[in-house]
Amino acid sequence: MRAVVIEEHGGPEVLHAGKVADPEVGPLEVLIKVWACGVNHVDLYLRQGIIGASIPLPAVPGREVAGEIMELGELVTDFEIGDRVTVLPRFPCGNCEPCRIGEEGMCLKAASIPGGYAEYTKAPASSLVILQPEVSYDMAAGVALAYLTAWHMLISRAKVRSGEDVLVHAAGSGVGSGAIQIAKLAGARVIATAGSDTKVERAKQIGADEAINYSKEDFQDAVIGLTEGRGVDVVIEHIGAETWEKSIGCLAFNGRLITSGAHTGVYSRVNIQEIFIKQLSLIGSYLGTRHELAQLLKAVARGRITPVIDSVYPLEGAHEAHRMMEERRQFGKLLIKPWLK
């Protein structure tokens, strides 16, 4: 089959499409024809060899897979050939403590990379979710990781309530564009940040009540102004050191900061006094569960959430997709479509 294979770490130029062996399906696995695969920062980390995302090379990147079942392992009974499915981005073991309490995203023994930049991939049947007819492959590949991350942050971890104010960073990212819509679905008022006037307008078009161009004004000052000095109830923080201190400064009394990423650095200062005086909560969030993915896809099927797709690329265009993400030029999701010519 054809696939994008990383044979050495480096820049986008190391991504090359070529021939590799077809996946061999185990007894509890299925073979999936990949119709679409989302591009994510974790793919960039794998390509770069960053600690925490490194996998022995050669490797095929891609964790947001949507496709059609082509072959069943001999012990798979819950699915049929031809089923349209998406895949939980990490394959939980089902036996460790996090799995036993329903926190599959925190599995201690999870396998991480399905290898979706390929014509075919394999996955455990236990990690699959059936797609409803209203959900296209592109839609599914646009939400399976980024929007799932946002859902877990807002619904499960922050427990956002109707009437609350929510600050969403990086409206043009997958997590950001998803978080705007999910927060609105929960009944919140959304303030978004973006790096250009064009992205500010796009953020408003997908549901943000207010949007701030952080390249032109201090987002903390703008948030405090928009909330008449109170601050927001929740900050969706997935940027890291570059925004961390000011994100905390945006919180109202009893506010919650939910973090799921640190793309601009993993270390930052924290004003401890501000945390206890304002009774702030700093909450970590990581991926999500198959149940949450099914809930999210129901919202997509009902038209309550619409995945924002910026661009699609064939396998030969994977390097361009990575370059676009690194340069922050997209608004919404970038997809790889292995069968696109």
RODO-2510 file (C-alpha; in nm, 4 decimals, decimal comma):
residues 341
     n   res          X          Y          Z
     1     m     0,0000     0,0000     0,0000
     2     r     0,0936     0,3675    -0,0245
     3     a     0,1755     0,5584     0,2921
     4     v     0,3725     0,8528     0,4265
     5     v     0,6706     0,7117     0,6140
     6     i     0,9003     0,8980     0,8524
     7     e     1,2449     0,7422     0,8172
     8     e     1,4385     1,0198     0,9913
     9     h     1,3481     1,3109     1,2177
    10     g     1,3486     1,6600     1,0747
    11     g     1,1387     1,9235     0,9024
    12     p     0,8377     1,8726     0,6739
    13     e     1,0726     1,7753     0,3931
    14     v     1,1358     1,4335     0,5544
    15     l     0,7750     1,3298     0,4784
    16     h     0,7654     1,1117     0,1683
    17     a     0,4890     0,8954     0,0206
    18     g     0,5969     0,5472    -0,0816
    19     k     0,5141     0,1779    -0,0764
    20     v     0,5003    -0,0162     0,2500
    21     a     0,3720    -0,3571     0,3512
    22     d    -0,0009    -0,3918     0,4124
    23     p    -0,1006    -0,4143     0,7818
    24     e    -0,1516    -0,7649     0,9176
    25     v    -0,4700    -0,7914     1,1198
    26     g    -0,4669    -0,9717     1,4540
    27     p    -0,7572    -1,1712     1,6020
    28     l    -0,9119    -0,8695     1,7793
    29     e    -0,8300    -0,6114     1,5126
    30     v    -0,9841    -0,4795     1,1929
    31     l    -0,8344    -0,3518     0,8695
    32     i    -0,9564    -0,0024     0,7767
    33     k    -0,9479     0,1653     0,4378
    34     v    -0,8522     0,5207     0,5351
    35     w    -1,0715     0,7781     0,3623
    36     a    -0,9548     1,0736     0,5726
    37     c    -0,7041     1,1444     0,8494
    38     g    -0,6656     1,4633     1,0519
    39     v    -0,3305     1,6397     1,0926
    40     n    -0,2326     1,7240     1,4516
    41     h     0,0565     1,8637     1,6505
    42     v     0,1385     1,5145     1,7731
    43     d     0,2177     1,4250     1,4106
    44     l     0,4628     1,7154     1,4008
    45     y     0,6180     1,5966     1,7286
    46     l     0,6604     1,2457     1,5898
    47     r     0,8272     1,3870     1,2785
    48     q     1,0544     1,6096     1,4884
    49     g     1,1417     1,3371     1,7405
    50     i     1,0325     1,5454     2,0384
    51     i     1,0539     1,3654     2,3734
    52     g     0,7194     1,2188     2,4765
    53     a     0,6046     1,1580     2,1197
    54     s     0,8969     0,9635     1,9794
    55     i     0,8324     0,6218     1,8262
    56     p     1,0892     0,3893     1,6667
    57     l     1,1424     0,4699     1,3003
    58     p     1,0347     0,4086     1,0325
    59     a     0,6837     0,5132     1,1353
    60     v     0,3586     0,6200     0,9715
    61     p     0,1976     0,9252     1,1417
    62     g    -0,1718     0,9976     1,1792
    63     r    -0,4092     0,9545     1,4747
    64     e    -0,7436     1,0956     1,3535
    65     v    -0,8636     0,8157     1,1288
    66     a    -1,1982     0,7713     0,9565
    67     g    -1,2629     0,4924     0,7105
    68     e    -1,4299     0,1687     0,6066
    69     i    -1,3745    -0,1764     0,7566
    70     m    -1,2265    -0,4087     0,4937
    71     e    -1,1262    -0,7120     0,7028
    72     l    -1,2179    -0,8537     1,0441
    73     g    -0,9963    -1,0402     1,2865
    74     e    -1,1207    -1,3902     1,3599
    75     l    -1,2470    -1,2939     1,7082
    76     v    -1,4207    -0,9681     1,6106
    77     t    -1,7986    -1,0021     1,6364
    78     d    -1,9336    -0,6494     1,6950
    79     f    -1,8547    -0,5076     1,3499
    80     e    -1,9047    -0,6037     0,9864
    81     i    -1,7088    -0,5531     0,6665
    82     g    -1,8222    -0,2252     0,5129
    83     d    -1,8958    -0,0519     0,8445
    84     r    -1,8028     0,3161     0,8467
    85     v    -1,5951     0,3913     1,1549
    86     t    -1,3632     0,6289     1,3283
    87     v    -1,0904     0,5339     1,5735
    88     l    -1,0151     0,6437     1,9283
    89     p    -0,6757     0,8217     1,8922
    90     r    -0,5060     0,6012     2,1542
    91     f    -0,5668     0,2293     2,1852
    92     p    -0,6458     0,1590     2,5541
    93     c    -0,5473    -0,1732     2,7076
    94     g    -0,8777    -0,2089     2,8958
    95     n    -0,7106    -0,3558     3,2042
    96     c    -0,5102    -0,0827     3,3829
    97     e    -0,6571     0,1331     3,6604
    98     p    -0,7508     0,4322     3,4370
    99     c    -0,9260     0,1973     3,1917
   100     r    -1,1147     0,0249     3,4732
   101     i    -1,2587     0,3563     3,5947
   102     g    -1,3531     0,4694     3,2435
   103     e    -1,0569     0,7006     3,1753
   104     e    -0,9409     0,5337     2,8545
   105     g    -0,7529     0,8441     2,7433
   106     m    -0,5242     0,8018     3,0444
   107     c    -0,4444     0,4352     2,9775
   108     l    -0,1005     0,3453     3,1133
   109     k    -0,0278     0,0956     2,8351
   110     a    -0,2003     0,2543     2,5351
   111     a    -0,0577     0,2298     2,1869
   112     s    -0,0482     0,5743     2,0310
   113     i    -0,0243     0,5800     1,6536
   114     p    -0,2759     0,4100     1,4230
   115     g    -0,0812     0,5300     1,1175
   116     g    -0,3527     0,7147     0,9281
   117     y    -0,1342     0,8732     0,6603
   118     a    -0,1824     0,5524     0,4629
   119     e    -0,4281     0,3800     0,2334
   120     y    -0,4963     0,1215     0,5041
   121     t    -0,4425     0,0957     0,8757
   122     k    -0,5416    -0,1483     1,1473
   123     a    -0,6982    -0,0888     1,4875
   124     p    -0,8404    -0,2885     1,7779
   125     a    -1,2140    -0,3355     1,7444
   126     s    -1,2435    -0,2067     2,1010
   127     s    -1,1278     0,1403     1,9830
   128     l    -1,3849     0,1876     1,7054
   129     v    -1,6971     0,4029     1,6912
   130     i    -1,9595     0,3543     1,4177
   131     l    -2,0353     0,6645     1,2088
   132     q    -2,3961     0,7667     1,1597
   133     p    -2,5028     0,8265     0,7968
   134     e    -2,5079     1,2033     0,8513
   135     v    -2,1375     1,2064     0,9460
   136     s    -1,8973     1,2072     0,6516
   137     y    -1,5470     1,0679     0,6689
   138     d    -1,4097     1,4225     0,6538
   139     m    -1,6279     1,5263     0,9477
   140     a    -1,5180     1,2269     1,1547
   141     a    -1,1494     1,2793     1,0799
   142     g    -1,1926     1,6437     1,1768
   143     v    -1,3163     1,5696     1,5292
   144     a    -1,1713     1,2359     1,6445
   145     l    -0,8754     1,3917     1,8274
   146     a    -0,8930     1,7736     1,8358
   147     y    -1,2653     1,8099     1,9017
   148     l    -1,2609     1,5091     2,1344
   149     t    -0,9877     1,6851     2,3322
   150     a    -1,2023     2,0000     2,3486
   151     w    -1,5104     1,7982     2,4515
   152     h    -1,3216     1,6282     2,7337
   153     m    -1,1865     1,9672     2,8497
   154     l    -1,5177     2,1520     2,8494
   155     i    -1,7784     1,8895     2,9295
   156     s    -1,5996     1,6317     3,1438
   157     r    -1,3240     1,8312     3,3159
   158     a    -1,4420     2,1951     3,3321
   159     k    -1,8125     2,1005     3,3514
   160     v    -1,9048     2,4252     3,1773
   161     r    -2,2504     2,5543     3,2672
   162     s    -2,4998     2,7714     3,0843
   163     g    -2,4357     3,1419     3,1371
   164     e    -2,0650     3,1108     3,2117
   165     d    -1,7938     3,3061     3,0304
   166     v    -1,5337     3,0915     2,8524
   167     l    -1,2043     3,2093     2,7008
   168     v    -1,0860     2,9918     2,4118
   169     h    -0,7312     3,0392     2,2861
   170     a    -0,6233     2,9902     1,9237
   171     a    -0,9619     2,9941     1,7545
   172     g    -0,8054     2,8798     1,4272
   173     s    -0,6690     2,5547     1,5703
   174     g    -0,8556     2,2258     1,5785
   175     v    -0,9022     2,2367     1,9562
   176     g    -0,9929     2,6061     1,9429
   177     s    -1,2512     2,5807     1,6635
   178     g    -1,4032     2,2795     1,8373
   179     a    -1,4041     2,4411     2,1827
   180     i    -1,5911     2,7475     2,0545
   181     q    -1,8770     2,5327     1,9267
   182     i    -1,8838     2,2966     2,2254
   183     a    -1,8895     2,5865     2,4733
   184     k    -2,1785     2,7444     2,2825
   185     l    -2,3580     2,4092     2,2835
   186     a    -2,3253     2,4128     2,6639
   187     g    -2,4820     2,7603     2,6787
   188     a    -2,1693     2,9629     2,7556
   189     r    -2,0628     3,3041     2,6307
   190     v    -1,7405     3,2581     2,4335
   191     i    -1,4492     3,4961     2,4035
   192     a    -1,1901     3,3694     2,1534
   193     t    -0,8360     3,4745     2,0669
   194     a    -0,6765     3,4624     1,7235
   195     g    -0,3680     3,6051     1,5533
   196     s    -0,5243     3,7978     1,2641
   197     d    -0,8317     4,0023     1,1816
   198     t    -0,9382     3,7359     0,9310
   199     k    -0,9283     3,4657     1,1969
   200     v    -1,1132     3,6940     1,4402
   201     e    -1,3998     3,7197     1,1913
   202     r    -1,3969     3,3452     1,1275
   203     a    -1,4135     3,2830     1,5034
   204     k    -1,7282     3,4929     1,5231
   205     q    -1,8777     3,3120     1,2254
   206     i    -1,8502     2,9749     1,4018
   207     g    -2,0029     3,1010     1,7256
   208     a    -1,7662     3,3191     1,9290
   209     d    -1,9516     3,6085     2,0933
   210     e    -1,6339     3,8154     2,1128
   211     a    -1,2923     3,7691     1,9531
   212     i    -0,9562     3,9312     2,0274
   213     n    -0,6656     3,9757     1,7872
   214     y    -0,3786     3,9014     2,0247
   215     s    -0,1256     4,0384     1,7753
   216     k    -0,2803     4,3849     1,8156
   217     e    -0,3882     4,4013     2,1792
   218     d    -0,3115     4,2379     2,5122
   219     f    -0,5629     3,9573     2,5428
   220     q    -0,5738     3,9765     2,9233
   221     d    -0,6602     4,3473     2,9193
   222     a    -0,9210     4,2826     2,6509
   223     v    -1,0815     3,9971     2,8478
   224     i    -1,0998     4,2027     3,1661
   225     g    -1,2594     4,4833     2,9676
   226     l    -1,5128     4,2592     2,7975
   227     t    -1,6172     4,1117     3,1332
   228     e    -1,6374     4,4523     3,3089
   229     g    -1,3439     4,3666     3,5335
   230     r    -1,4748     4,0289     3,6497
   231     g    -1,2789     3,7852     3,4339
   232     v    -1,3970     3,4576     3,2817
   233     d    -1,5175     3,1421     3,4519
   234     v    -1,3155     2,9050     3,2327
   235     v    -1,0016     2,9328     3,0219
   236     i    -0,9365     2,6688     2,7546
   237     e    -0,5558     2,6714     2,7598
   238     h    -0,3644     2,4608     2,5076
   239     i    -0,0869     2,7032     2,4139
   240     g     0,1606     2,6766     2,7012
   241     a     0,4240     2,9074     2,8454
   242     e     0,3498     3,1921     2,6024
   243     t     0,0002     3,2485     2,7403
   244     w    -0,0074     3,0697     3,0773
   245     e     0,0409     3,3586     3,3239
   246     k    -0,2040     3,5892     3,1473
   247     s    -0,4546     3,3058     3,1137
   248     i    -0,4561     3,2703     3,4917
   249     g    -0,4897     3,6481     3,5172
   250     c    -0,8077     3,6289     3,3057
   251     l    -0,9896     3,4102     3,5595
   252     a    -1,2699     3,5318     3,7829
   253     f    -1,3110     3,4173     4,1434
   254     n    -1,3637     3,0383     4,1492
   255     g    -1,2433     3,0245     3,7881
   256     r    -1,1077     2,7095     3,6229
   257     l    -0,8140     2,6884     3,3852
   258     i    -0,8198     2,3679     3,1796
   259     t    -0,4968     2,2779     3,0014
   260     s    -0,4344     2,0127     2,7379
   261     g    -0,1201     2,1327     2,5634
   262     a     0,2059     2,3223     2,5880
   263     h     0,3121     2,3940     2,2300
   264     t     0,5054     2,7097     2,3272
   265     g     0,6886     2,5624     2,6259
   266     v     0,6200     2,3444     2,9282
   267     y     0,7453     2,5729     3,2074
   268     s     0,5903     2,8976     3,3309
   269     r     0,5640     3,0986     3,6518
   270     v     0,2497     3,0843     3,8658
   271     n     0,1320     3,3417     4,1200
   272     i     0,0473     3,1059     4,4058
   273     q    -0,1187     3,3819     4,6082
   274     e    -0,3562     3,4597     4,3238
   275     i    -0,4576     3,0940     4,3064
   276     f    -0,5591     3,0602     4,6714
   277     i    -0,7047     3,4083     4,7185
   278     k    -0,9308     3,3705     4,4131
   279     q    -0,9915     2,9985     4,4762
   280     l    -0,8796     2,9085     4,1278
   281     s    -0,8674     2,5552     3,9909
   282     l    -0,5899     2,4433     3,7549
   283     i    -0,7094     2,1277     3,5796
   284     g    -0,5259     1,8987     3,3416
   285     s    -0,7061     1,7276     3,0565
   286     y    -0,5872     1,4598     2,8147
   287     l    -0,7702     1,3233     2,5100
   288     g    -1,1018     1,1535     2,5910
   289     t    -1,2911     0,8258     2,5903
   290     r    -1,4778     0,6212     2,3297
   291     h    -1,8053     0,7121     2,5027
   292     e    -1,7224     1,0825     2,4728
   293     l    -1,6286     1,0366     2,1067
   294     a    -1,9674     0,8735     2,0446
   295     q    -2,1430     1,1646     2,2188
   296     l    -1,9475     1,4143     2,0111
   297     l    -2,0334     1,2353     1,6874
   298     k    -2,4033     1,2412     1,7808
   299     a    -2,3803     1,6192     1,8119
   300     v    -2,2132     1,6314     1,4702
   301     a    -2,4812     1,4069     1,3175
   302     r    -2,7547     1,6347     1,4537
   303     g    -2,5881     1,9461     1,3144
   304     r    -2,5146     2,0888     1,6581
   305     i    -2,1401     2,0894     1,5893
   306     t    -1,9867     2,1405     1,2460
   307     p    -1,6209     2,0409     1,2011
   308     v    -1,4270     2,3291     1,0484
   309     i    -1,2114     2,1954     0,7642
   310     d    -0,9500     2,4299     0,6205
   311     s    -0,7738     2,2180     0,3568
   312     v    -0,7336     1,8617     0,2337
   313     y    -0,4185     1,7038     0,0897
   314     p    -0,3199     1,3806    -0,0840
   315     l    -0,0441     1,1699     0,0698
   316     e     0,2096     1,3547    -0,1441
   317     g     0,0999     1,6824     0,0158
   318     a     0,1612     1,5810     0,3780
   319     h     0,4706     1,8004     0,3973
   320     e     0,2660     2,1022     0,2888
   321     a     0,0035     2,0282     0,5544
   322     h     0,2734     2,0108     0,8228
   323     r     0,4281     2,3352     0,7016
   324     m     0,0906     2,5113     0,7105
   325     m     0,0296     2,3950     1,0676
   326     e     0,3752     2,5006     1,1823
   327     e     0,3212     2,8450     1,0334
   328     r    -0,0272     2,8728     1,1902
   329     r    -0,1862     2,9586     0,8572
   330     q    -0,4926     2,7350     0,8818
   331     f    -0,8316     2,7989     1,0381
   332     g    -0,9736     2,4659     1,1482
   333     k    -0,8593     2,1193     1,0538
   334     l    -0,6151     1,9980     0,7912
   335     l    -0,6887     1,6541     0,6447
   336     i    -0,4841     1,3915     0,4614
   337     k    -0,6923     1,1875     0,2131
   338     p    -0,4869     0,8869     0,0998
   339     w    -0,7084     0,8111    -0,2000
   340     l    -0,7158     1,1705    -0,3241
   341     k    -0,5370     1,2028    -0,6581
***
